[in-house]
């Protein structure tokens, strides 16, 4: 026999599972060092939606952050921190092509989900972390705790570090 609490939980779970809190868009403009405009990859009620002045969240855990801005034309994953976008926008009587009201949904760019760049032919081994740049430069944190930096120019505190070439 199903209890009242179980029925309420089932009702809540079924409704929450239908909420769409993520979407896919394309960067249409870079506004600042941490904000962009994003057009959705699909239309809503036949209208193109562009979110303005969207923050780009840095990747990080604890006290560490990695800041990497997407480029114009790059496809990104958006998360909505408040409400669900589709019902909010579809309920509007008129949806302008640039929907300033949509900023109240608090969209944020989570990450890029594709890129035109071909990454360098380097893959992390077990226990390693690699930060790759589209220029083929990278920083590798090895499983032993060593750090390997490969780049045409390396500076520390504004001073160039001489690179010792193998003999």
DOVODO-59572 format. One line per 2 residues: number of its first residue (from 1); their letters; for each residue x, y, z of N, C-alpha, C. Coordinates in pm, whole numbers, plus 50000, padded with zeros to 5 digits. Example, Ala and Ser with C-alpha at 12.3 -4.5 7.8 and 13.67 -1.06 7.14 Angstrom:
1> AS> 51319 49431 50780 51230 49550 50780 51320 49670 50780; 51285 49775 50708 51367 49894 50714 51290 50003 50787
***
This chain:
1> XX> 50084 49882 50000 50000 50000 50000 50089 50125 50000; 50051 50224 49921 50127 50347 49909 50081 50448 50013
3> XX> 50179 50506 50084 50145 50606 50185 50127 50743 50120; 50068 50834 50195 50050 50971 50146 50185 51035 50117
5> XX> 50284 51012 50203 50418 51068 50183 50480 51016 50054; 50463 50887 50025 50517 50829 49902 50450 50890 49778
7> XX> 50318 50913 49785 50246 50975 49673 50293 51117 49650; 50313 51193 49758 50363 51330 49745 50503 51329 49684
9> XX> 50589 51238 49731 50725 51228 49676 50721 51193 49527; 50637 51100 49486 50624 51063 49345 50579 51182 49262
11> XX> 50483 51258 49312 50433 51376 49242 50545 51479 49226; 50618 51507 49331 50728 51604 49325 50836 51555 49229
13> XX> 50877 51429 49242 50981 51374 49155 50941 51380 49008; 50816 51349 48976 50774 51350 48836 50772 51492 48780
15> XX> 50735 51590 48862 50734 51729 48815 50874 51787 48804; 50960 51758 48900 51097 51811 48899 51176 51750 48783
17> XX> 51152 51624 48751 51228 51559 48643 51201 51621 48506; 51090 51696 48493 51056 51759 48366 51114 51899 48350
19> XX> 51173 51953 48457 51227 52089 48452 51356 52090 48371; 51363 52179 48277 51481 52193 48191 51562 52311 48243
21> XX> 51678 52283 48298 51760 52389 48355 51889 52414 48277; 51907 52344 48164 52025 52361 48080 51982 52384 47936
23> XX> 52069 52449 47860 52042 52469 47719 52176 52482 47645; 52169 52482 47514 52289 52494 47431 52279 52620 47349
25> XX> 52386 52698 47347 52387 52823 47271 52520 52845 47202; 52525 52953 47124 52647 52990 47052 52685 53131 47096
27> XX> 52812 53150 47128 52860 53281 47170 52845 53377 47053; 52770 53486 47075 52749 53585 46968 52834 53709 46987
29> XX> 52880 53735 47110 52967 53851 47135 53037 53833 47268; 53161 53881 47276 53235 53887 47402 53217 54028 47456
31> XX> 53163 54041 47577 53132 54171 47635 53249 54221 47720; 53305 54135 47803 53416 54172 47890 53499 54048 47917
33> XX> 53587 54058 48016 53673 53944 48048 53597 53827 48108; 53471 53846 48147 53396 53735 48206 53248 53733 48168
35> XX> 53213 53806 48059 53072 53810 48018 53060 53804 47866; 52953 53736 47820 52930 53717 47677 52781 53729 47646
37> XX> 52748 53741 47518 52611 53726 47470 52601 53587 47409; 52487 53521 47429 52469 53384 47380 52335 53371 47311
39> XX> 52336 53322 47185 52212 53290 47113 52186 53141 47128; 52060 53106 47158 52025 52965 47166 52040 52900 47029
41> XX> 52074 52771 47028 52090 52700 46901 51956 52662 46840; 51848 52681 46913 51715 52649 46862 51624 52770 46884
43> XX> 51509 52767 46823 51414 52877 46842 51315 52839 46951; 51254 52939 47009 51150 52919 47109 51024 52984 47054
45> XX> 50922 52906 47033 50797 52955 46973 50826 53028 46842; 50924 52978 46766 50958 53036 46636 51047 53159 46643
47> XX> 51094 53195 46761 51177 53314 46777 51319 53277 46818; 51415 53353 46767 51554 53338 46808 51570 53411 46941
49> XX> 51633 53346 47036 51654 53405 47168 51803 53430 47188; 51836 53551 47231 51974 53585 47264 51977 53636 47407
51> XX> 52059 53572 47489 52079 53616 47626 52194 53716 47628; 52173 53828 47695 52271 53936 47698 52349 53937 47829
53> XX> 52478 53971 47819 52562 53994 47937 52560 53874 48031; 52588 53756 47976 52584 53631 48052 52721 53606 48116
55> XX> 52726 53581 48246 52856 53551 48307 52909 53416 48262; 53042 53408 48249 53111 53282 48219 53170 53233 48350
57> XX> 53124 53119 48397 53173 53067 48524 53312 53008 48507; 53403 53041 48598 53534 52976 48591 53520 52833 48640
59> XX> 53608 52747 48593 53611 52609 48640 53693 52607 48766; 53646 52539 48867 53725 52537 48988 53666 52452 49097
61> XX> 53753 52421 49191 53715 52348 49311 53793 52410 49425; 53729 52433 49537 53798 52491 49652 53850 52629 49618
63> XX> 53977 52655 49645 54036 52786 49622 54097 52803 49485; 54090 52702 49397 54155 52709 49265 54052 52737 49157
65> XX> 54086 52824 49062 53997 52856 48951 54077 52859 48821; 54014 52815 48713 54072 52825 48579 53978 52913 48499
67> XX> 54029 53025 48450 53950 53118 48370 53985 53096 48223; 53886 53059 48144 53907 53037 48001 53782 53087 47929
69> XX> 53796 53197 47857 53682 53256 47787 53655 53186 47655; 53527 53156 47628 53494 53101 47496 53507 53208 47389
71> XX> 53524 53165 47266 53535 53258 47153 53401 53274 47084; 53385 53384 47012 53263 53407 46934 53248 53291 46836
73> XX> 53128 53236 46828 53100 53124 46741 53111 52989 46809; 53166 52985 46928 53183 52859 47000 53050 52816 47063
75> XX> 53025 52686 47063 52904 52630 47123 52929 52608 47272; 52833 52652 47355 52851 52643 47501 52728 52582 47566
77> XX> 52749 52533 47686 52641 52481 47768 52601 52590 47867; 52472 52623 47867 52417 52723 47959 52341 52652 48071
79> XX> 52349 52708 48190 52267 52661 48302 52184 52780 48348; 52063 52754 48391 51975 52859 48440 51962 52843 48590
81> XX> 52003 52947 48663 52008 52938 48808 51874 52967 48874; 51779 53018 48797 51647 53044 48853 51544 53022 48743
83> XX> 51442 52947 48775 51331 52920 48684 51372 52831 48568; 51277 52800 48488 51297 52721 48368 51270 52813 48250
85> XX> 51360 52824 48153 51344 52925 48049 51224 52907 47956; 51200 52790 47907 51098 52772 47804 50959 52819 47846
87> XX> 50902 52771 47957 50768 52818 47993 50764 52968 48020; 50870 53022 48080 50872 53164 48108 50864 53246 47980
89> XX> 50944 53207 47879 50948 53283 47755 50829 53254 47665; 50786 53128 47663 50673 53093 47577 50543 53155 47625
91> XX> 50534 53186 47755 50413 53248 47810 50404 53395 47771; 50513 53453 47727 50513 53594 47689 50427 53612 47564
93> XX> 50357 53723 47558 50273 53748 47441 50357 53783 47319; 50472 53846 47340 50563 53879 47229 50705 53855 47276
95> XX> 50780 53778 47199 50919 53751 47234 51009 53826 47136; 51076 53933 47182 51166 54003 47091 51288 53915 47062
97> XX> 51357 53941 46952 51470 53857 46914 51583 53865 47016; 51598 53980 47081 51692 53990 47193 51606 54012 47315
99> XX> 51597 53910 47398 51501 53910 47506 51566 53953 47637; 51555 54082 47668 51615 54133 47790 51548 54078 47914
101> XX> 51421 54041 47904 51352 53983 48018 51412 53848 48057; 51477 53781 47963 51535 53651 47990 51651 53659 48088
103> XX> 51710 53779 48104 51821 53790 48199 51775 53760 48341; 51647 53769 48369 51597 53739 48503 51598 53589 48531
105> XX> 51629 53509 48431 51641 53365 48452 51779 53329 48502; 51869 53425 48506 52006 53407 48553 52081 53298 48478
107> XX> 52094 53312 48346 52174 53213 48274 52322 53235 48302; 52399 53126 48300 52545 53133 48312 52604 53034 48213
109> XX> 52721 53067 48157 52791 52975 48069 52872 52881 48158; 52848 52752 48143 52917 52652 48222 53048 52610 48154
111> XX> 53040 52571 48027 53158 52522 47957 53133 52522 47807; 53241 52516 47733 53232 52498 47588 53211 52349 47563
113> XX> 53128 52316 47466 53104 52174 47441 53156 52126 47307; 53213 52219 47231 53283 52176 47111 53381 52285 47073
115> XX> 53473 52252 46989 53572 52350 46946 53618 52314 46806; 53661 52415 46731 53714 52391 46597 53861 52351 46603
117> XX> 53922 52368 46719 54065 52339 46732 54089 52190 46740; 54201 52147 46684 54245 52010 46699 54347 52010 46811
119> XX> 54317 51943 46922 54411 51948 47033 54542 51878 46999; 54649 51916 47069 54776 51849 47045 54764 51700 47072
121> XX> 54849 51624 47011 54846 51479 47028 54907 51442 47163; 54837 51474 47269 54884 51445 47404 54763 51404 47485
123> XX> 54776 51298 47559 54666 51253 47643 54720 51227 47783; 54639 51252 47884 54687 51230 48020 54696 51082 48053
125> XX> 54802 51044 48122 54816 50908 48174 54736 50902 48305; 54725 50784 48359 54652 50767 48485 54714 50856 48592
127> XX> 54629 50933 48661 54676 51019 48768 54732 51153 48723; 54727 51183 48594 54779 51310 48543 54666 51407 48512
129> XX> 54702 51536 48512 54610 51641 48470 54683 51724 48365; 54616 51754 48255 54678 51834 48149 54585 51950 48116
131> XX> 54642 52071 48111 54569 52189 48066 54624 52221 47928; 54539 52206 47826 54580 52227 47687 54532 52363 47638
133> XX> 54612 52427 47557 54573 52553 47492 54566 52526 47342; 54483 52601 47271 54467 52579 47127 54596 52603 47049
135> XX> 54694 52671 47110 54823 52697 47043 54916 52577 47050; 54877 52470 47116 54955 52349 47140 55043 52362 47263
137> XX> 55037 52473 47334 55106 52484 47463 55026 52405 47566; 55095 52354 47668 55024 52282 47772 55101 52283 47903
139> XX> 55026 52257 48011 55083 52235 48143 55038 52096 48185; 55135 52012 48220 55104 51875 48262 55145 51858 48408
141> XX> 55051 51811 48489 55080 51773 48627 55089 51621 48626; 55208 51568 48648 55229 51424 48636 55177 51352 48760
143> XX> 55165 51221 48747 55118 51139 48858 55215 51146 48975; 55343 51173 48948 55444 51182 49053 55445 51321 49119
145> XX> 55365 51415 49067 55361 51548 49125 55450 51650 49056; 55516 51610 48950 55599 51703 48873 55513 51790 48783
147> XX> 55565 51906 48744 55494 51995 48652 55579 52013 48528; 55518 51989 48413 55584 52006 48283 55511 52116 48208
149> XX> 55586 52218 48164 55527 52328 48088 55590 52329 47950; 55508 52325 47848 55555 52332 47711 55490 52454 47647
151> XX> 55573 52555 47613 55525 52680 47554 55642 52751 47489; 55616 52834 47388 55725 52906 47322 55793 53007 47414
153> XX> 55719 53061 47511 55776 53159 47603 55712 53138 47740; 55796 53131 47843 55747 53112 47979 55801 53227 48064
155> XX> 55711 53291 48139 55753 53399 48230 55705 53367 48370; 55780 53417 48469 55741 53406 48610 55758 53543 48672
157> XX> 55653 53595 48731 55657 53729 48792 55709 53833 48694; 55671 53821 48567 55709 53919 48466 55848 53899 48407
159> XX> 55921 53799 48453 56056 53774 48404 56057 53647 48320; 56118 53658 48201 56126 53542 48113 56217 53435 48174
161> XX> 56169 53312 48169 56250 53200 48218 56324 53141 48098; 56457 53137 48106 56531 53079 47992 56498 52931 47978
163> XX> 56481 52889 47856 56452 52749 47830 56582 52682 47787; 56615 52577 47859 56737 52502 47828 56703 52400 47721
165> XX> 56772 52413 47610 56747 52322 47499 56832 52198 47515; 56776 52081 47481 56856 51958 47491 56975 51964 47397
167> X> 57086 51906 47440 57206 51905 47355 57221 51778 47279
***
